[in-house]
Amino acid sequence: MTPKIARYLSEIQPAAPCLVVDVDRVEENYRALRAALPLARIYYAVKANPARPILERLARLESAFDAASFEEVAACLAAGAAPEAISFGNTIKKASAIAAAHQAGVSLYAFDSAEELEKIARCAPGSRVYCRILVANDGADWPLSRKFGTSVAQARRLMLRAADLGLDPYGLSFHVGSQQKHGAAYEAAIGQVAMLFTDLTERGVDLRMLNLGGGFPIPYREAVPGIDHFARAIMRALTRHFGNALPDIVIEPGRFVVGDAGAVRSEVVLVSRRDPESPLRWVYLDVGRFGGFAEAEGEAIRYAIVTPHDGGATGPVAIAGPTCDGADILYEKADYRLPLALASGDAVTLLATGAYVSTYASQGFNGFAPLAEHYI
Ligand SMILES: *Cc1c(COP(=O)(O)O)cnc(C)c1O
């Protein structure tokens, strides 16, 4: 938690549940990434947190943006981004959304299938396109490889076809999976796409851009390698495979930019021993899966939790949300322990919740309002 958030929580005492985001920390993270990888152009992945104050701050820093829907494109434009600084990076787009983005001046589009490529040719003629390649997502806590990406062989065919359709075959992309903890994943992926780069160049298709996606991890309950580890791995692989004929390098960080800039303040609703014989207590918070914690699915992302009794004796807990849905459980298997003194009414704080929380909150399931948000 940043000192500014700690001060805000203690002085203002905003009603729980709420997300508090320190926008200065967003800027620090953006600058740290730019310093670690000065060669790369940063396209902030808007889906991680599309709040206006974040987009405005990043636009002022001349960040570019990776948008997944026309609504996100519009949010970037409204926050001051130029259309040339926006990539429509979702490989699954409605025709009407592509046409609206084209109309707004966006000229960069992702695809990973022939059908989507044809749609882009129809709705945004002449645009720059890049093909997303499927790479291994091993080492990522939140993999993306089941849903997106195509093979190198198919990407080769599609990039040749792009030129035939009157599009500008601009580059290639991949995503090594979110909360990726191994620099080696980037090295392997760069090696995989580099061969296609050379191959297509020999066929007269002069690719100019390589998009390394996002994935850079942040510490939750466990430490992760710092950004320099990933920057070194990426630069090593780029040098090995491209020498000094480097294409334009793009990265699309989401979690790394906003994750540790946010904290959720929550109130303990109930602490119960459902089995009096067992040491396990159930801790029910006023936020859960439907309050924004969708990434607790499969207990994949494990948030650190601060309580007013830290330092005292602890015992094992399961942690759940307040709704009447049996799926509204955050952690049962992840070995959480919380203080024995924890009681209903206590205020707790879930750390590093700036990314992939606020927009996942439901509209009002069981009558609970969507997570309140404060940008400071
Ligand atoms: C979600 C997403 C990102 C951001 O990933 P992080 O792991 O949050 O950095 C980047 N690019 C694309 C295409 C995405 O879908």
The ligand as an ORCA input file, in Angstrom:
! r2SCAN-3c Opt
* xyz 0 1
  C      -4.855     -8.414    -21.043
  C      -3.944     -8.044    -22.148
  C      -2.774     -7.336    -21.889
  C      -2.331     -6.945    -20.500
  O      -1.766     -8.023    -19.840
  P      -1.091     -7.827    -18.403
  O      -0.734     -9.211    -18.017
  O      -2.068     -7.186    -17.510
  O       0.127     -6.986    -18.596
  C      -1.995     -6.982    -22.962
  N      -2.329     -7.302    -24.227
  C      -3.442     -7.990    -24.513
  C      -3.772     -8.286    -25.915
  C      -4.285     -8.391    -23.482
  O      -5.391     -9.078    -23.775
*
